[in-house]
Amino acid sequence: MTPPNQIYTLELKNLIQVINLYNDWLIEYSKKNKIDNCDIQNAVPPSTEYFYDDNHFNEKGAKKAAQSIFRCLSLIKNLN
């Protein structure tokens, strides 16, 4: 997370690169260690429609993330 409205805040494109790197690492780690994972990165696009800053979901983003996680867990655990 970077401080908003500061001259040293990363631009959105740079934040997306960092997020992609972190997300890719988590997915690879979970695969290597045979840990189930729910990749919701594509379900919740990086925009102010879903985030109120560069790190935290707003209400709409939290709902979208929860729905995506529920669908994923349902598939993993055959709960549907």
N, C-alpha and C positions, 0 to 999 in steps of 0.2 A: 504494500500500500504506500502511496506517495501522498505528501501533503497537498491538498487542493489549493489552487490559485497562487502557487509559488513559482518563481522562475526556474527552480530546479526540479519541478514536477515532470515526470516522464510523459511523453505524448502517448495518446491512445495506441498508436501502432506499436510503440515499444512495450507498453504494458501487455498488449496481446501477445507479443513474442515471448515475454517472460511467462505469461500464463500457459502458452502452448508448450514451452519447455518443461514447466512444472507438471502439467497434465500428462504429457507424454512419459515423463519419468515415473509418475504414479501408476500409469497403466502398465508400463513395462515391468515395474517392480511387482505389481500384483500378479501379472502373468508368470513371472519367474518363480514366485513363491506360492503359486496356485491359490491365490486369494481372489474371491469374487470381487468385482468392482462394477460401479455404475458410472459410466462416463456421461455426464450431463452437459459437457461443454457445448455441444451443438444444439442442445435443447434450450439453452438460455443465452441468446446472443449478447455480446458486450455492448450495451447501450443504456442510456438513461431511462429507457422504457422499463428495464428490469433491475437496474442498479442505481442506488442513490449516491454512490461514490465509486471508486475503482475496485472495491472489494466486497461491499455489502449489498445483498439483495434488498430491493424495496418490496412492498407488499405483493405486487404483481410478479416480480422475479422469484420471490419465495414460493408463491403458489405454483409457478411453472416448474421450478426446481423440484418441489415436493411431488408433483404429478409425474415427472420424469423418473425420479428415484423410485416411486411406488411401482410404476410400470416395470422398471428394471428388476426390482426385488421380486415382483410377482413372477417374472419369467425365471429368475434364478431359483426361487423356492417353490415354483409351481403353485402359487396361491390363487391364480386367476381361475 
